């Protein structure tokens, strides 16, 4: 089985090649790109396309690598021992399986998503090197070694907030999701809004790319944000003419879906003011 675009997800040819190469090599696929370019959704679509269960591990700044393997609840065991609970004699009752353990122990091959790995501490990727490479880990409390029944398809996403260690990168197949060009973005929009009229789509894309290319913009709007913007446009039943911007008012209609910081809103307000001054 090979991954390709689905009815609900447009995958660029190079992205499909990267997914399939990582599957063949048995290496984690490290996907980087701007926030909102569909990195997390990629794992869900790979899962659906290949007919595999998806296990999602969403990383936070406080997440530790050990949590992905298992956690031993020593506090609960101590409390139960004080209460004379019979379950205290079996340490297995206090082992909580993490997402990697779930993926390794699954009866069928699964897709494991490790989402936004760059949010965690810099040592987090290094702490998973052996486990992702050998597909096994040791449980010290029970003395058992957990080995993967089947090697899961591992997809790791990063927003490039911090550099990842070279030793970790060496074990991954890397792909950077570039922002889609106008034709690809139009195809993505048609998947989500199949009834959209071509004139409205053309006007929206013209305005959207004009915003993205504005010099000095702090945060460029992403794919997910243009989809939100178009959903509002269709809900308001706006016409293509309503999306046109004149020199006196450069802020786009419903700009709150696209501009996500006061600096960017002020930038467009300054550009509008300078345009009026030059008239």
C-alpha positions in Angstrom: 0.0 0.0 0.0 1.2 3.5 -0.8 0.0 6.8 0.5 -1.4 9.4 -1.9 -3.8 12.3 -1.9 -7.2 11.4 -0.5 -10.7 12.9 -1.1 -10.1 15.1 2.0 -6.4 15.9 1.7 -4.3 17.2 -1.1 -0.8 15.9 -0.8 1.9 17.4 -3.0 3.8 14.7 -5.0 7.1 15.2 -3.0 5.2 14.8 0.3 3.6 11.5 -0.8 7.1 10.3 -1.9 8.5 11.2 1.6 5.8 9.3 3.4 6.2 6.2 1.3 10.0 6.4 1.6 9.8 6.6 5.4 7.5 3.6 5.4 9.9 1.5 3.2 12.9 2.5 5.3 11.2 1.9 8.6 12.4 5.3 9.8 10.4 8.1 11.5 9.2 10.8 9.1 10.1 14.2 10.5 7.8 16.8 9.0 8.5 20.5 9.4 6.7 23.5 8.0 4.8 26.6 9.0 2.0 26.2 11.6 -1.3 25.5 9.8 0.2 23.7 6.8 -1.4 20.3 7.6 1.4 18.5 9.4 -0.8 17.0 12.1 -3.6 16.3 9.6 -1.0 14.4 7.5 -0.7 11.7 10.1 -4.5 11.3 10.2 -4.7 11.0 6.5 -1.9 8.5 6.3 -3.7 6.4 8.9 -6.9 6.5 6.9 -5.2 5.9 3.5 -3.2 2.9 4.8 -6.0 1.6 6.9 -4.1 1.7 10.1 -5.1 2.8 13.6 -3.8 6.2 14.6 -2.2 6.8 18.0 -1.6 10.5 18.8 1.0 11.8 21.3 0.7 15.6 21.6 3.9 17.0 23.1 3.8 19.9 25.5 6.6 21.9 27.1 6.3 19.8 30.3 6.2 16.4 28.4 9.0 14.0 29.3 10.1 11.2 27.0 9.5 8.6 29.7 5.8 9.4 29.6 5.7 8.0 26.1 7.0 4.7 27.3 5.3 4.2 30.7 4.8 5.9 34.1 5.1 4.1 37.5 2.7 5.5 40.0 4.7 4.9 43.2 2.5 7.3 45.2 -0.7 5.3 44.6 1.2 2.1 45.5 2.4 3.6 48.8 -1.1 4.7 49.6 -2.6 1.3 48.8 0.0 -0.4 51.0 -1.0 1.8 53.9 -4.6 0.9 53.4 -3.8 -2.8 53.1 -5.0 -3.2 49.5 -4.4 -6.6 48.0 -3.5 -5.1 44.6 -0.4 -3.6 46.0 1.5 -6.9 45.6 1.3 -6.7 41.8 3.4 -3.9 40.4 1.6 -4.1 37.1 -1.4 -2.4 38.7 0.7 0.8 39.0 2.3 0.9 35.5 0.5 3.3 33.1 1.3 2.5 29.5 2.4 5.5 27.3 1.8 6.1 23.6 4.9 4.3 22.4 4.0 1.2 24.5 0.5 1.3 23.0 1.9 1.5 19.5 4.5 -1.3 20.1 1.9 -3.6 21.7 -0.8 -3.1 19.0 -1.9 -6.3 17.3 -1.8 -4.6 13.9 0.6 -2.1 12.5 -0.4 1.5 13.5 0.5 5.1 12.7 2.1 6.8 15.7 2.0 10.6 15.6 4.5 12.5 17.9 3.1 16.0 17.4 5.2 19.2 17.9 8.3 17.6 19.3 10.1 20.9 19.3 7.9 22.1 22.2 9.6 19.8 24.7 13.0 20.1 26.3 16.0 19.9 24.0 16.9 16.5 25.5 13.5 15.0 24.7 14.4 13.8 21.2 17.7 12.3 22.4 15.8 10.4 25.1 13.8 8.6 22.5 16.7 7.6 20.2 17.2 4.0 21.3 13.5 3.3 21.5 12.6 4.6 18.1 15.7 3.0 16.6 15.5 -0.5 18.1 11.7 -0.5 18.6 12.0 -1.8 22.2 12.5 -0.5 25.7 13.0 -2.0 29.2 10.5 -1.7 32.1 12.7 -1.6 35.2 9.9 -2.1 37.7 8.9 -5.4 36.2 12.1 -6.5 34.5 10.4 -7.0 31.2 11.5 -5.8 27.7 8.7 -4.4 25.5 9.3 -5.1 21.8 7.2 -3.8 18.9 5.1 -6.5 17.4 5.2 -4.6 14.1 7.2 -1.5 13.4 4.8 1.4 13.6 4.7 4.2 10.9 6.1 7.1 13.0 5.3 10.6 12.0 7.0 13.4 13.9 6.0 17.1 13.4 7.9 20.2 14.3 7.2 23.9 13.9 10.9 24.7 13.9 10.7 26.5 17.2 14.1 25.0 18.2 16.8 23.0 16.6 16.7 19.2 17.0 19.8 17.2 17.8 21.9 15.8 14.9 21.8 12.3 16.3 18.0 12.4 16.2 17.9 13.9 12.7 20.2 11.2 11.4 17.6 8.6 12.3 14.7 10.3 10.5 13.6 10.8 7.0 13.1 14.6 6.7 10.5 16.5 4.7 9.7 20.2 4.8 6.1 21.1 3.7 6.4 24.2 1.6 3.5 26.6 1.5 1.3 25.6 -1.4 1.3 27.6 -4.6 -1.9 29.2 -5.9 -3.0 26.1 -7.9 -2.5 23.7 -5.1 -4.2 26.0 -2.6 -7.1 26.3 -4.9 -7.4 22.5 -5.1 -7.3 22.3 -1.3 -10.0 24.9 -1.1 -12.2 23.0 -3.6 -11.9 19.9 -1.4 -13.3 21.8 1.6 -15.8 24.0 -0.4 -16.8 22.1 -3.5 -19.6 24.6 -4.3 -17.4 27.7 -4.3 -17.7 29.9 -7.4 -14.5 30.4 -9.4 -14.7 34.2 -9.4 -15.0 34.3 -5.7 -12.2 31.8 -5.3 -9.9 33.8 -7.6 -10.7 37.0 -5.8 -10.0 35.4 -2.4 -6.7 33.9 -3.5 -5.6 37.2 -5.0 -6.3 39.0 -1.7 -4.8 36.2 0.4 -1.5 36.0 -1.4 -1.3 39.8 -1.4 -1.5 39.7 2.4 1.1 36.9 2.7 3.5 38.8 0.6 3.2 42.1 2.5 6.7 43.1 3.7 7.0 43.3 7.4 4.2 40.9 8.3 5.0 39.2 11.6 2.9 36.1 11.0 1.9 35.0 7.6 -1.6 33.5 7.4 -1.6 29.7 6.8 -3.7 27.2 4.9 -6.0 26.6 7.9 -6.5 30.3 8.3 -7.5 30.9 4.6 -10.0 28.0 5.0 -11.5 29.7 8.1 -11.6 33.0 6.2 -13.4 31.5 3.2 -15.9 29.8 5.5 -16.8 33.2 6.9 -16.9 34.7 3.4 -19.4 32.0 2.3 -21.4 32.4 5.5 -21.7 36.1 4.9 -22.5 35.5 1.2 -19.9 38.0 0.1 -19.3 38.7 -3.6 -15.9 38.9 -5.3 -16.3 42.7 -5.4 -16.6 42.7 -1.6 -13.1 41.3 -1.2 -11.5 44.1 -3.2 -9.4 46.5 -1.1 -8.9 50.2 -2.0 -6.1 52.5 -1.0 -8.1 54.0 1.8 -8.8 50.8 3.7 -6.2 48.1 3.2 -7.5 45.8 5.9 -9.3 42.8 4.2 -12.9 41.9 5.1 -13.1 39.6 8.1 -9.4 40.1 8.7 -9.5 38.6 12.1 -9.4 35.2 10.5 -6.1 36.0 8.8 -4.2 38.6 10.9 -3.4 37.2 14.4 -1.4 39.9 16.0 -2.0 43.6 16.7 1.4 44.4 15.0 0.1 43.0 11.7 -3.2 44.9 12.0 -1.3 48.1 12.8 0.9 47.4 9.8 -2.0 47.4 7.4 -3.5 50.5 9.1 -0.2 52.3 8.6 -0.1 51.3 5.0 -3.6 52.6 4.5 -2.7 55.9 6.2 0.4 56.3 4.0 -1.6 55.6 0.9 -4.2 58.3 1.8 -1.4 60.8 2.6 0.1 60.2 -0.9 -3.1 60.8 -2.7 
